[in-house]
């Protein structure tokens, strides 16, 4: 007896713990008699939630928030979230308000919003499809922006390629006019983003640098991968199609019972959906209080699908309302055997044991229900608390609806994403990967089939395009015809360097004053034209994402309950701010001259020249001391040497001429002085050291000239 008393007291404690205050004041806080009347009518007709009232309250909350009344807006947002268990927008807005206010409830509301967002059957499909469509548009715009900027960067290279091509053994003239006409024709043709991307990628591949090829190839592979898996989006199509079979069967989870919705469910006549159809009809009959008809349909449903737990739960509810608690317990236990983690089945068993006055067993089952998450089920089905339901019903689970949607979506032709983006891409999305793969292969083949003599290179001085046919090799560097003409008749290395630097400076000034560099019409173009491909890619990505959000207006497919709902104003505002910021960065950045060494002539060529000069100086030094034969630079021409070797008339000897004492002394003095000048007194090293200051002085003057030249922008 004492043990029985303890069991009863523990059961009472559990019941008190599970009890909550009556939420009747929830509808009283709507603030509108008409809206309150509508909600009570929906509850009387068995609505599991109030999505329409929740959306209306959310709209009123946004209006209050725009007026600056945060407290009133937060109150309406809480009420909106409590009326619909799968609507996450009020919780996101409430979390943002609490974040700016510094309240700790921000984390709880944000986590609940994240939990709600992917759980609802139709709402999650809408979110996934809108996100996928926005991502595809952003990637396409980014690819098009990058390729257009690269087209401008390599415009002169393409023009040079066209001018060097031959048509019937004659060079093509007016290459620039041909290229401009072709570009204008392609724009006016309006081929669509897909074909523009494919054509530009194939045409520019041979001119791109390695980093540019890496980025373009990665983006093409990403877009092609999305295109290849786009047929999987058909699994989501039935969820957003009001006329689909799965969407009609899901009405049992969404709205109240009326003749129109009941007739739509009864139109499902396919045999493979008989169990789900009978379950939906039986559940609606149970909500209307027609228990006999509900029992017939639910028995038919569980006889077809014996592993469907919600069918057994609702059948047990029918027996519970009829007072047959034993059969109700049997139905609930069958549901537990099918799904041992079903919190609703455990809770209903506890309620049935209370009716049978078995409080100890009721306490055990209610504790299990609490551990399995019956509180979360109450939060997601607010109508159950408002109606003060004794036992809880259960609709079609989301897992089953997704499985049925997948089966129905396989029979669909085309792709839902392709239909959404057909007006922008002007190409079938599920076949776009073939087009992109063909364009990439065409670009690789064209770049390899181009002859080596016609491959466009860059002048090593000014950077202008040139090829092996028109390129000239002077002073061991590859120069375009203009740079080669500037130093054609110059033999001095230093003078050639000065002329090349002057020409390179002129080309840089022309490029710097180009309107495309000074006034970029696309974000990131300045950085890409300057060679900063990764920085330009990042800026263009921000611009493309923002533009895609504005183009899609944040949602291409609207929810059924979102009609006349205002979009949050921060989304377009943030997108416009990012676009303005990307343009601001592009305008503020300036083109920087490519850093190059002061010496243009290669170091090997300069080293060879210095070695030859040093050898020549050594040979001259050795000739001064008669240690070797005279160098070639000091040798006399052959004609002069031959003329010297010819016989000359004999001079009179000293014996024939009388001696002159004064002349002999003068000749002796001059000869001795010459010998003193020629004969080394302290060795060869001292003579070389005496000659060194003159050479050092010459090099110092050259260095001074170099420092003067460094005064310009060229390093």
Secondary structure, 3 states (H helix, E strand, C coil): CHHHHHHHHHHHHHHHHHCCCCCCHHHHCCCCHHHHHHHHHHHHCCCCCCHHHHHHHHHHHHHHHHHCCHHHHHHHHHHHHHHCCCCCHHHHHHHHHHHHHCCCCHHHHHHHHHHHHCCCHHHHHHHHHHHHHHHHHHHHHHHHHHHHHHHHHCHHHHHHHHHHCECCCCECCCHHHHHHHHHHHHHHHCCCHHHHHHHHHHHHCCCCCHHHHHHHHHHHHHHHHHHHCHHHHHHHHHHHCCCCHHHHHHHHHCCCCCHHHHHHHHCCCCHHHHHHHHHHHHHHHHHHCCHHHHHHHHHHHHHHCCCCHHHHHHHHHHHHHCCCHHHHHHHHHHHHHHCCCCHHHHHHHHHHHHHCCCHHHHHHHHHHHHHHCHHHHHHHCHHHHHCCCCCCCCCCCHHHHHHHHHHHHCCCCCCHHHHHHHHHHCCCHHHHHHHHHHHHHHHHHHHHHCCHHHCCEECCCCCCEECCCCCEEECCEEECHHHHHHCCCCCCHHHHHHHHHHHHHHHHHHHHCCHHHHCCCCCCHHHHHCCCHHHHHHHHHHHHHHHHHHHHCCCCCCCHHHCCCCCCHHHHHHHHHHHHHHHHHHHHCCCCCCCCCCCCCCHHHHHHHHHHHHHHHHHHHHHHCCCCCCCCCCCCCHHHHHHHHCCCCCCCCCCCCCCCHHHHHHHHHHHHHHHHHHCCCCCHHHHHHHHHHHHHHHHHHHHHHHHHHCCCCCC
